Amino acid sequence: MQHLYSSLVTHYEKAVSFQDTVVEHERRCGHILPESEALLETLAENLAEARRSLDRVTHSHHKLTGQAAVWRPKEVLPRPSRRPYNWP
């Protein structure tokens, strides 16, 4: 179960990072779309809930086994490069 939640948190982190990049780009171009910002907010809320769920699973494992429960989120994907998609 812990692996499942950890994987879910990782996917949400990547999605939030990507959507944040999209929103930042829209702001710089002056094309602010409420749908993009709403999606970013929803993804961030879901990420927070996934982290809370992972913490619950991790802490319940700690209580059952006596092992230390340390959770560190995995790195979020780096910002995409400015190169065109067909760059060699």
Secondary structure, 3 states (H helix, E strand, C coil): CHHHHHHHHHHHHHHHHHHHHHHHHHHHHCCCCHHHHHHHHHHHHHHHHHHHHHHHHHHHHHHHHCCCCCCCCCCCCCCCCCCCCCCC
